[in-house]
């Protein structure tokens, strides 16, 4: 998804997060697995802790 489209989407979804993965292409978990799993782990931890505010 083009970055400008992703930013517009984030701006319309309350409490959303936009994570930009360095060197990320179409398949972020393959292109940069370390960055992908770091952001995924942060999200899951926030859900588990009850600090994530869903859209």
C-alpha positions in Angstrom: 0.0 0.0 0.0 1.4 3.4 -0.8 2.5 5.4 2.3 0.1 8.3 1.6 -2.8 5.8 1.4 -1.7 4.2 4.7 -1.5 7.6 6.4 -5.0 8.5 5.2 -6.3 5.2 6.5 -4.6 5.7 9.9 -6.0 9.2 10.2 -9.6 7.9 9.7 -9.2 5.0 12.2 -9.3 6.1 15.8 -6.5 4.6 18.0 -4.8 3.0 15.0 -1.1 2.6 14.6 0.9 2.9 11.5 4.1 0.9 11.6 6.6 1.7 8.8 8.9 -1.3 8.3 12.4 -0.4 7.0 13.1 -2.1 3.7 9.5 -3.4 3.8 7.9 -4.4 0.5 4.8 -6.3 -0.2 5.5 -9.0 2.4 6.9 -7.3 5.5 7.4 -10.4 7.5 9.7 -11.8 4.8 11.4 -8.5 3.8 12.4 -7.5 7.4 11.3 -10.2 9.8 13.1 -8.6 12.8 11.2 -5.3 12.5 7.9 -7.2 11.7 8.1 -9.4 14.8 9.2 -6.5 17.0 6.1 -4.5 16.1 3.9 -7.6 16.3 5.3 -8.4 19.7 4.7 -4.8 20.9 1.1 -5.0 19.7 0.4 -8.4 21.4 2.0 -7.2 24.6 -0.2 -4.1 24.6 -3.3 -6.3 24.1 -2.2 -8.6 26.9 -1.5 -5.7 29.2 -4.8 -4.1 28.4 -3.1 -0.9 27.2 -4.1 -1.3 23.6 -7.0 0.9 22.6 -8.7 -0.7 19.6 -10.3 1.2 16.8 
